[in-house]
Amino acid sequence: MPVIELTGVTHAFGTGPARRTVLDDVSVRLAEQRIGVIGANGSGKSTFARLLNGLVLPDRGSVTVDGLDANKDGKQVRRRVGFVFTDPDAQIVMPTVQEDVAFGLKRRGHSAAEVAALVTKALGDFGLAELADSPAHSLSGGEKQLLALCSVLVTEPSVLVLDEPTTLLDLRNAHRIGALLESLPQQVVLVTHHLELLAEYDRVLVFDEGRIVCDGSPAAAVDFYRRLLA
Ligand SMILES: Nc1ncnc2c1ncn2[C@@H]1O[C@H](COP(=O)(O)OP(=O)(O)OP(=O)(O)O)[C@@H](O)[C@H]1O
């Protein structure tokens, strides 16, 4: 598995009196396959997730993925770490389903024939083959979420970071995505409020006010979180 390391990471947003520390001296080493991240609204989970692939750079401290520094080697880190946003509309960039899946592959320099073969396979794997020529923005929320995930996974990142990817989904689609994430060979970092999705995870981090306040098994972390919010 890849090794993600945060060392003394501090991050703040805003300036002057509005300046607010969102992550406060966070150090953690992640080498497990499936890692869950939970915590109250505004506790810093999204900022933490975004740091993992250089979408946000730390004000202080460092983030490395297999020794590559997100600050200095941003491009290489982003190639390794795929990111799935809460809102698939923020991520779907091309007019049709198959063009969207092809987009990341073309940028990585695959030939037209390779792109076509990989897109066909990926659409089949995700149950999206029949929608290949559909306008991406005409899909349902669940289909869009699947497409966003498909377009990221087709590029074969070694780490997949997902920021509340099931928030827009009905229970059935949320569980479908949850099951899909459990079947992946990649390292997965899942930020979620759907605690049941993490039952079989290797490790769960609980955030509170910009710090990791619990780091353990899913049962221990969920129990800690429930007591924290009680
Ligand atoms: N780009 C930004 N500019 C200013 N403030 C921000 C920005 N992004 C996040 N924040 C603030 O940082 C704090 C932590 O936000 P973050 O999105 O990391 O929390 P979260 O734990 O993911 O919350 P949620 O569960 O609501 O998604 C919040 O108070 C938020 O308003």
Ligand as a Chemical Component Dictionary entry (heavy atoms), coordinates in Angstrom:
data_LIG
# 
_chem_comp.id                   LIG 
_chem_comp.type                 NON-POLYMER 
_chem_comp.pdbx_formal_charge   0 
_chem_comp.three_letter_code    LIG 
# 
loop_
_chem_comp_atom.comp_id 
_chem_comp_atom.atom_id 
_chem_comp_atom.alt_atom_id 
_chem_comp_atom.type_symbol 
_chem_comp_atom.charge 
_chem_comp_atom.model_Cartn_x 
_chem_comp_atom.model_Cartn_y 
_chem_comp_atom.model_Cartn_z 
_chem_comp_atom.pdbx_ordinal 
LIG N1  N1  N 0 -11.890 27.729 0.960 1  
LIG C1  C1  C 0 -12.232 28.094 2.197 2  
LIG N2  N2  N 0 -12.220 29.380 2.569 3  
LIG C2  C2  C 0 -12.552 29.745 3.823 4  
LIG N3  N3  N 0 -12.925 28.882 4.791 5  
LIG C3  C3  C 0 -12.962 27.605 4.473 6  
LIG C4  C4  C 0 -12.623 27.112 3.161 7  
LIG N4  N4  N 0 -12.755 25.773 3.155 8  
LIG C5  C5  C 0 -13.155 25.433 4.383 9  
LIG N5  N5  N 0 -13.284 26.509 5.179 10 
LIG C6  C6  C 0 -13.682 26.505 6.604 11 
LIG O1  O1  O 0 -12.884 25.561 7.277 12 
LIG C7  C7  C 0 -13.632 24.863 8.269 13 
LIG C8  C8  C 0 -13.464 23.365 8.056 14 
LIG O2  O2  O 0 -14.054 23.023 6.812 15 
LIG P1  P1  P 0 -14.015 21.564 6.206 16 
LIG O3  O3  O 0 -14.751 21.653 4.906 17 
LIG O4  O4  O 0 -12.628 21.063 6.178 18 
LIG O5  O5  O 0 -14.858 20.777 7.296 19 
LIG P2  P2  P 0 -15.579 19.377 7.203 20 
LIG O6  O6  O 0 -15.204 18.642 8.447 21 
LIG O7  O7  O 0 -15.298 18.708 5.913 22 
LIG O8  O8  O 0 -17.108 19.774 7.280 23 
LIG P3  P3  P 0 -18.431 19.112 6.593 24 
LIG O9  O9  O 0 -18.729 17.839 7.330 25 
LIG O10 O10 O 0 -19.464 20.175 6.879 26 
LIG O11 O11 O 0 -18.154 18.939 5.147 27 
LIG C9  C9  C 0 -15.063 25.353 8.134 28 
LIG O12 O12 O 0 -15.316 26.276 9.167 29 
LIG C10 C10 C 0 -15.109 26.022 6.774 30 
LIG O13 O13 O 0 -16.014 27.083 6.785 31 
# 
loop_
_chem_comp_bond.comp_id 
_chem_comp_bond.atom_id_1 
_chem_comp_bond.atom_id_2 
_chem_comp_bond.value_order 
_chem_comp_bond.pdbx_ordinal 
LIG N1  C1  SING 1  
LIG C1  N2  SING 2  
LIG C1  C4  DOUB 3  
LIG N2  C2  DOUB 4  
LIG C2  N3  SING 5  
LIG N3  C3  DOUB 6  
LIG C3  C4  SING 7  
LIG C3  N5  SING 8  
LIG C4  N4  SING 9  
LIG N4  C5  DOUB 10 
LIG C5  N5  SING 11 
LIG N5  C6  SING 12 
LIG C6  O1  SING 13 
LIG C6  C10 SING 14 
LIG O1  C7  SING 15 
LIG C7  C8  SING 16 
LIG C7  C9  SING 17 
LIG C8  O2  SING 18 
LIG O2  P1  SING 19 
LIG P1  O3  DOUB 20 
LIG P1  O4  SING 21 
LIG P1  O5  SING 22 
LIG O5  P2  SING 23 
LIG P2  O6  DOUB 24 
LIG P2  O7  SING 25 
LIG P2  O8  SING 26 
LIG O8  P3  SING 27 
LIG P3  O9  DOUB 28 
LIG P3  O10 SING 29 
LIG P3  O11 SING 30 
LIG C9  O12 SING 31 
LIG C9  C10 SING 32 
LIG C10 O13 SING 33 
# 
